[in-house]
Amino acid sequence: MPNKEYPYYFRKLGKLYYVNESCRNIKRKEISSYEFTINELIAFPFDTQSIAKRTADECGGYIVVRNATFEDYIGKENVGVNI
């Protein structure tokens, strides 16, 4: 089934798409920062809705669902890694 499409998820905050999260411990307190982009092509795709929802709950926003073949999805992940 090489052409079968599967869902994947983006976290979106207004017009911005989630790219990355950084966590640091400062004086025994965990601090998180988030990176967003306006370009969906470099946004980080989540493969499960529950993980996308959990991260959306942390900093707000909502989940956007897209569908792609497995090869297209893997290609999308590689775009984010190479930039």
C-alpha positions, 0 to 999 in steps of 0.5 A: 500500500505505498500510496495509502495516506496517513494523518500527521499533525501540526501544532499551530498558534495563530498563523505560526507553526511549532518547530521546536522546544528547548528545556533547561533547568535553572536553579532546579526549575525547568524552563521551556522555550518554543520556536515557531515559524510562519512556513508550514514547510519547516514546521515539525510534524507529529505522528500522533494526535495525543502528542500534538495535543499535549504539546498544544496544551503546554503553550496554547494553540490548536492542532492542524491535521494533514494527510500524506503517503508514508514517503511524503511524510518522511520527506517532510521530516527530512526537510525540517532536519536539513534546515 
